[in-house]
């Protein structure tokens, strides 16, 4: 089993904790840079959260609402 496969499995099993870690890391970057890159950090946090959600859906652990027609991923 490759390293990336293990990481993906761990993220899928702990997606809530992974999202919290992403938010905490982004907040720390904002604090240390005085918010200078807040827009970029927020964008990265959003993308990371989407990636975690996408991995969770691919593993069949999606607990969110089903996709509706006309939305990406539907």
Order of alpha helices (4+ residues) and beta strands (2+ residues): alpha-alpha-alpha
